[in-house]
């Protein structure tokens, strides 16, 4: 009887492997599974895996129930769900597409490399590469057009400057005479005080001349703000006025040096 049970158990194992679609080593054998499904049988292919007589613990290995509709699962007719075949072949098609994309890209690259390219770029220096590091030549000066309004303002400023310069020269001559007369005089004496007053008057005359330079500088600032080109006559007038103001300052310092410091 023991050998009978062993033979029956071996037969059950064979039936179990057939039902699971595996061989004796436990590896899947898909053709058998799909063949059983395609045969139109209901339930699991073959027989259940827990066929009696039971050589197992019912608590751990209860009796297996038959699949309700195996052929319907394959054909996709069970309550509108996708069939096993459609799911399998969809996944298989996606995997094959992912594998074929790198091959397609490689083929496109090789096709581009094998194209006939007869027009190679020239290796001669480009125009930008032949340029040196020297500064470019400045553009030619823009010819200056006469501006009557600017010329009138320059002439008015020069007239005022001439009058202020004449007054300063007269005052400087008087102050210099008094300073020479007070040379060596004591500090606080009448001659010393007269000379000091004349020098202070020169400072006022120099400030009056400086006021005549302001209009010229304002005119130059207006032209610069309007992005107008330089006006040579205006530039020369400003430079001459500043030079005259500097000369007046030096003359005052020379006259004051004739007197004893306070």
Buried (B, 14 or more C-beta within 10 A) or exposed (E): EEEEEEEBEEEBEEBBBBBBBBEEEEEEBEEBBBEBBEEEEEBBBBBBBBBEEEEEEEEEEEEBEEBEBBBBBBBBEBEEEEBBBEEEEEEEEEEEEEEEEEEEEEEEEEEEEEEEEEEEEEEEEEEEEEEEEEEEEEEEEEEEEEBEEBEEBBEEBBEBBEEBBEBBEEBBEBBBEBBEBBEEBEEEEEBBBBBBEBBEBBBEBBEBBBEBBEBBBEBBEEBEEEEEEEBEBBEEBBEBBBEBBEEBEEBBEEBBEBBBEE
